[in-house]
Amino acid sequence: MKKSTTFPKEKIEILLLEGVHPAALKLFKENGYSNIEVVQGAADRKSLKEKIKNVHLLGIRSKTQVDDEIISHGKRLLGIGAFCIGTNQIDMDSAVNHGVAVFNSPFSNTRSVAELVIAHCINLMRRLFEKSEAAHKGQWLKDSSNSYEVRGKTLGIIGYGHIGSQVSILAENLGMKVIFFDIEPKLPLGNATAVKTLDDLLRKSDIVTLHVPGSGGTKNLLNESRIAKMKSGAHLINLSRGDVVDLNAVRKALEKKQLAGFACDVFPVEPTNNQEQFQSPVQGLSNVILTPHIGGSTVEAQENIGVDVAGKLISFLETGSSTGSLSVPALSLPVQADAHRLLHIHANVPGVLGEINSALSKLNVNILGQYLKTNNQIGYVVLDVDKKTSARAMDELKKVKNTIRVRELY
């Protein structure tokens, strides 16, 4: 059961950038949202700053940078949908402070990324791209030297989360031995084995693949000194974040034959569109596969992401449910019949909930249901109140100290 929002759906403005999959647009329209602008590329900063003033929902992928200034200009902004895995492009502290719900889709493209990792394992070990490029130039490189099967080789996975564990399963099915390192204890799948240290993994692996988040702790995780600890002639794959591998160090290792091959899909600096020139320190080297951030770019993955993120945004608009949000405390909410639903986001300081209840009590408001969730910075209160509640209730809630945002849902 879904309630109709008090605010007319046709007046809710939605901006979808970077070619978000049509499945998202379709889902919004099926749910009654018609005021939607779709932009195929990333909006330039000036344009986004202007557009965001009237936007209620913003949908982006990985290229659009949504910083504090952009969020501050979004006076009506209720939610941001990151139609991808990462949210590094969004100032999360600003989203929290402004009570803007941020949603992403951390699991919808894991299979696509995992399959590409396995493809890179085979392509690097067989040096397929070199031989293909030579054939295109008329050269016939029929030679088995430096060409190996992946069966029986050791794959080292750094980061054993949703993608890393799927890579593990696929690799084992190819007959590979799988070891992994994670900073948190993880249950091994199949015959995979956890190693105690990153250095231990680097020494033992024929192929190393990274699946870690972007953070201060993972920047240049594989630097010159760590790459030097890898098995001589090993291969390296990075489909995680652009700054977790020192590409200049990789180039040195490739030139010295310390590394036999490298595949990379993410880079510290990436073009904002298909017309902008791409440059990288590892260009022009043999047995190096460079792809333009397409790990999750399959038709299936993009459709799944479109449906997943759009669904979360619609649920937040229509029920107040914040399940899956990275900025607003997660609440999974039932729909209350014959009631008004009020949403209150506030700074997480003592006394706010008491002040909310006191304000409503003075107006003789009958509370039918109350839901509260907090994180370190903010609290999220959802109030289901009697339909006879005076319109003054909203005004009183806005006066509560440390209030960030108040919304009447229905």
Secondary structure by P-SEA (a helix, b strand, c coil): cbbbbccccccbbbbbcccccaaaaaaaaaacccbbbbbcccccaaaaaaaaccccbbbbcccccccaaaaaacccccccccccccccccaaaaaaaacbbbbbbcccaaaaaaaaaaaaaaaaaaaaaaaaaaaaacccccccccccccccbbbbbccccaaaaaaaaaaaaabbbbbbccccbbbbcccbbbbccaaaaaacccbbbbbccccccccccccaaaaaacccbbbbbbcccccccaaaaaaaaaaaccccbbbbcccccccccccbbbbcccccccccccccccccccaaaaaaaaaaaaaaaaaaacccccccccccccccccccccbbbbbbbbcccccaaaaaaaaaaaacccccbbbbbbcccbbbbbbbcccccccaaaaaaaaccccccccccc
